[in-house]
């Protein structure tokens, strides 16, 4: 349930409403917009309380949210959420590009690729230090050393960094070195991990499970939001269908649907979504046209010899740079801004 007040409602009246809700043992989540303030009630709301709230000063309406996810719903937060990280805004009018290898392989490798991502106009360096693999004998990543290597490369080349976290035990160490924590498709419903991420204080990129519905993805996001972390991005990374030509089927419909259902930023992953290098460029552009707030794209200097074996879906550096030049032209057509000339990050002391 949500309580809606107008933008002219005095702060004293808003606090009276919050106090009345908390007296009934319910949690409160406040969302302030340009036109109204929305107070979300978490817990079971008795009809008597709902009626009391309707009669309080400053209350314009009391609305029951029927969706199982409350905080992720656009009903609760009508305006788009914008996640600001060191001057990079994700979810606003600026298109954000995250680029890099599937996995950190060495300090030299990640440093070289970071320089190429920066030169092309990307804002975020991606790279996995811990790699969840289908087979137990596949390359599993270089661990904490990889986090340190990527953090140093990001700092040197003035890039944000994003890396995947696989277990609750590794959340704190990943949060120490990375700017954004990624939840992979296999962990979308790892609820212990999601709860921990709700308390970590770092932005989270939540990838859709390869067999998950939109509701399941949004309920997974709800775990993080309910834990107190409002900075969640949803990522469409392809789903499993009957088609075998591509690694997955990139569900472009998910982008406008999720943006309609939720206020959270939506990121597209055309690399995992197709699994084929020649399809990454057209599906990247299609994702932007569909309304994506950002892209996460694999790029490698020697994809055919990458340690993860995912080179078939990784762009070469010149392809990555050319694609970002095209995005600079495409973005304004769909109401976004993107420049290959990046401003320095804002580092706080």
C-alpha positions in Angstrom: 0.0 0.0 0.0 1.2 3.6 -0.7 0.1 6.9 0.7 0.3 9.8 -1.8 0.8 13.4 -0.7 1.1 16.5 -2.8 4.3 18.5 -3.4 3.0 21.3 -1.2 2.3 19.1 1.8 4.3 20.4 4.7 7.1 18.2 6.0 5.5 18.2 9.5 2.4 16.6 8.0 4.5 14.0 6.2 6.3 13.1 9.4 2.9 12.8 11.2 1.8 10.3 8.5 5.0 8.3 8.9 4.6 8.2 12.7 1.1 6.9 12.4 2.3 4.1 10.1 5.3 3.1 12.3 3.1 3.0 15.4 1.3 0.0 13.8 4.7 -1.8 13.5 5.0 -1.3 9.7 8.1 -0.2 7.8 8.1 3.0 5.7 9.9 3.8 2.4 9.8 7.4 1.3 10.0 8.4 -2.4 10.0 12.1 -3.1 9.2 13.3 -6.7 8.7 16.6 -8.4 4.9 16.4 -8.2 4.2 14.3 -5.2 5.7 12.3 -2.3 4.9 8.6 -2.0 5.1 6.8 1.3 5.3 3.0 0.9 4.0 0.8 3.7 5.8 -2.6 4.1 3.8 -5.2 6.0 0.2 -6.1 6.5 -2.1 -3.1 6.5 -5.3 -3.3 8.4 -8.4 -1.6 6.9 -8.7 0.5 10.0 -5.2 2.0 9.4 -5.9 2.6 5.7 -9.0 4.5 6.6 -7.2 6.6 9.3 -4.5 7.5 6.8 -7.0 8.7 4.2 -8.4 11.2 6.7 -5.0 12.6 7.8 -4.0 16.1 6.7 -1.9 16.2 3.6 -3.0 12.8 2.2 -4.3 12.9 -1.3 -4.9 9.2 -1.8 -4.2 5.8 -0.3 -3.6 3.1 -3.0 -3.3 -0.6 -2.5 -0.5 -2.1 -4.7 -1.5 -5.6 -5.8 1.9 -6.5 -7.2 4.0 -8.9 -5.1 6.9 -6.5 -5.6 6.3 -3.1 -4.0 9.4 -1.0 -3.9 10.5 -2.0 -7.4 7.0 -1.0 -8.8 6.5 2.2 -10.7 3.3 2.5 -8.7 5.5 3.2 -5.6 8.1 5.3 -7.5 6.5 6.9 -10.5 9.7 8.7 -11.7 12.7 6.9 -13.1 15.4 6.1 -10.6 18.8 7.6 -11.5 21.9 6.0 -9.9 24.8 8.4 -9.7 28.3 7.0 -9.3 31.2 9.4 -9.3 29.4 11.6 -11.8 28.1 8.9 -14.1 24.3 8.8 -14.1 22.6 5.5 -14.9 18.9 5.6 -15.6 18.6 9.2 -16.7 19.1 10.6 -20.1 22.7 9.5 -20.5 23.4 6.2 -22.2 26.0 4.1 -20.2 28.3 1.6 -21.8 30.1 -1.1 -19.8 32.8 -2.9 -21.7 35.6 -5.4 -21.1 36.5 -9.1 -21.0 34.4 -11.8 -19.5 37.1 -12.5 -17.0 40.3 -10.8 -15.7 43.2 -13.0 -16.8 46.2 -10.9 -15.9 47.2 -7.4 -14.8 48.6 -6.6 -18.3 45.4 -7.9 -20.0 42.9 -5.9 -17.9 45.1 -2.7 -18.0 45.3 -2.9 -21.8 41.6 -3.4 -22.2 40.7 -0.7 -19.7 42.7 1.8 -21.9 40.8 0.6 -25.0 37.4 1.0 -23.2 38.3 4.5 -22.1 39.6 5.5 -25.5 36.4 4.2 -27.2 34.2 6.3 -24.8 33.0 3.6 -22.4 32.3 4.7 -18.8 32.5 1.3 -17.0 35.1 -1.5 -17.1 33.6 -4.9 -16.8 35.5 -8.1 -15.8 34.9 -11.2 -13.7 37.3 -12.2 -10.9 35.1 -15.1 -9.8 33.5 -17.0 -12.7 30.5 -19.3 -12.3 30.9 -22.0 -15.0 28.7 -24.8 -16.1 31.5 -27.3 -16.0 33.6 -27.8 -12.8 36.9 -28.0 -14.8 36.5 -24.7 -16.7 38.4 -21.6 -15.8 36.9 -20.2 -12.6 38.6 -16.8 -12.4 41.7 -15.5 -10.6 39.8 -14.5 -7.4 40.7 -11.6 -5.2 43.8 -10.8 -7.1 41.6 -10.2 -10.1 39.6 -7.6 -8.1 42.7 -5.8 -7.2 44.0 -5.8 -10.8 40.7 -4.5 -12.1 40.4 -1.8 -9.5 43.9 -0.6 -10.3 43.1 -0.6 -14.1 39.9 1.3 -13.5 41.6 4.0 -11.4 44.5 4.4 -13.9 42.1 4.9 -16.8 39.4 6.8 -14.9 36.7 4.2 -15.3 34.0 2.8 -13.0 34.3 -1.0 -12.5 31.7 -3.8 -12.3 32.3 -7.4 -11.3 30.2 -10.4 -10.5 29.7 -11.6 -6.9 28.7 -15.2 -6.4 28.2 -15.8 -2.7 27.2 -13.7 0.3 30.7 -14.3 1.8 32.3 -12.4 -1.1 30.1 -9.4 -1.1 32.2 -7.3 1.2 35.5 -7.9 -0.6 33.9 -7.3 -4.0 32.3 -4.1 -2.6 35.7 -2.9 -1.4 37.3 -3.0 -4.9 34.4 -2.6 -7.4 32.0 0.3 -8.0 29.1 -1.9 -9.1 28.3 -5.5 -8.1 26.8 -7.9 -10.6 24.5 -10.8 -9.9 24.7 -13.4 -12.7 21.8 -15.3 -14.3 22.5 -18.4 -12.1 22.2 -16.4 -8.9 19.2 -14.3 -9.6 17.2 -16.2 -7.0 20.1 -16.8 -4.6 18.1 -15.1 -1.8 20.9 -15.1 0.8 23.1 -13.3 -1.7 20.3 -10.8 -2.5 19.7 -10.1 1.1 23.4 -9.4 1.7 23.5 -7.1 -1.3 20.6 -5.1 0.2 23.0 -4.1 3.0 26.2 -3.6 1.1 25.7 0.0 0.0 27.0 -0.5 -3.5 24.9 -0.3 -6.7 23.8 -3.8 -8.0 23.3 -5.0 -11.6 20.8 -7.8 -11.4 20.8 -10.1 -14.4 17.6 -11.9 -15.4 17.7 -15.6 -14.9 17.7 -17.5 -18.2 14.3 -19.0 -17.5 12.9 -16.2 -15.3 9.7 -14.2 -15.9 9.5 -10.5 -15.5 7.7 -10.8 -12.2 10.4 -13.2 -10.9 13.1 -10.7 -11.8 11.3 -7.8 -10.2 10.7 -9.9 -7.0 14.4 -10.7 -6.9 15.2 -6.9 -7.1 12.7 -6.4 -4.3 14.9 -8.5 -1.9 17.7 -6.0 -2.5 15.5 -2.9 -2.2 13.8 -4.2 0.9 17.2 -4.6 2.5 17.8 -0.9 2.2 19.8 -0.6 -1.1 17.8 1.5 -3.6 20.5 1.4 -6.3 19.5 -1.6 -8.4 19.7 -2.0 -12.2 17.8 -4.7 -14.1 19.7 -6.5 -16.9 18.2 -8.4 -19.8 20.8 -10.9 -20.8 18.9 -13.4 -22.9 16.6 -16.3 -22.0 16.6 -20.0 -22.9 14.3 -20.9 -25.7 14.0 -23.8 -28.3 16.4 -21.9 -30.7 19.9 -23.3 -30.8 21.5 -21.0 -33.4 22.1 -18.4 -30.8 23.5 -19.0 -27.2 20.3 -17.4 -25.8 17.4 -15.4 -27.1 17.8 -11.7 -26.3 14.3 -10.6 -25.2 14.1 -7.0 -26.5 10.5 -6.9 -25.3 11.8 -7.0 -21.7 13.3 -3.5 -22.0 10.0 -1.5 -22.5 8.0 -3.9 -20.3 10.4 -3.6 -17.4 10.5 0.2 -17.8 6.7 0.3 -17.7 6.5 -2.0 -14.6 9.4 -0.5 -12.7 11.3 2.7 -12.1 14.7 0.9 -12.0 17.3 1.4 -14.8 17.3 -1.3 -17.5 20.6 -2.6 -19.0 20.9 -4.9 -22.0 23.6 -7.6 -22.5 23.8 -8.4 -26.2 26.9 -10.5 -25.8 25.4 -13.2 -23.6 22.0 -12.5 -25.1 23.2 -13.8 -28.5 26.5 -15.6 -28.0 27.6 -14.5 -31.4 30.0 -11.7 -32.2 28.3 -10.7 -35.5 25.0 -10.2 -33.7 26.2 -8.0 -30.9 26.3 -4.8 -32.9 22.7 -5.0 -34.3 21.2 -6.1 -31.0 23.1 -3.4 -29.2 21.5 -0.8 -31.5 18.1 -2.5 -31.2 18.4 -2.4 -27.4 19.0 1.3 -27.4 16.1 1.9 -29.8 13.9 -0.2 -27.3 14.8 2.2 -24.5 17.7 0.6 -22.7 19.5 2.9 -20.2 22.8 1.1 -20.8 24.7 -1.8 -22.4 27.2 -4.3 -21.0 29.4 -5.6 -23.8 32.2 -8.1 -23.9 35.4 -6.9 -25.6 38.8 -8.7 -25.7 42.1 -8.1 -27.4 42.4 -11.8 -28.3 39.0 -13.3 -28.0 39.8 -16.5 -29.8 42.3 -17.3 -27.0 40.3 -16.0 -24.0 40.6 -18.2 -20.9 36.8 -18.4 -20.5 36.2 -19.8 -24.0 33.5 -17.0 -24.5 35.6 -15.3 -27.2 33.0 -16.1 -29.9 30.7 -13.4 -28.4 33.5 -10.8 -27.6 34.1 -7.9 -29.9 37.5 -7.0 -31.1 38.7 -3.5 -29.9 38.1 -1.9 -33.3 34.6 -3.3 -33.5 33.9 -2.0 -30.0 35.2 1.5 -30.8 33.2 1.6 -34.0 30.0 0.5 -32.3 30.3 3.3 -29.7 30.8 5.8 -32.5 27.6 4.6 -34.0 25.8 4.9 -30.6 26.9 8.5 -30.4 24.8 9.1 -33.5 21.9 6.9 -32.5 21.4 8.0 -28.9 20.0 11.4 -29.7 17.4 9.9 -32.0 15.9 8.0 -29.1 16.2 10.8 -26.6 19.5 9.7 -25.0 22.9 11.4 -24.8 26.2 9.6 -25.4 29.6 11.0 -26.2 32.8 9.1 -26.9 34.6 12.0 -25.2 34.2 11.3 -21.5 34.4 13.7 -18.7 36.7 12.7 -15.7 35.0 10.9 -12.8 34.3 12.8 -9.7 36.5 11.3 -6.9 35.7 12.3 -3.4 38.3 12.5 -0.7 
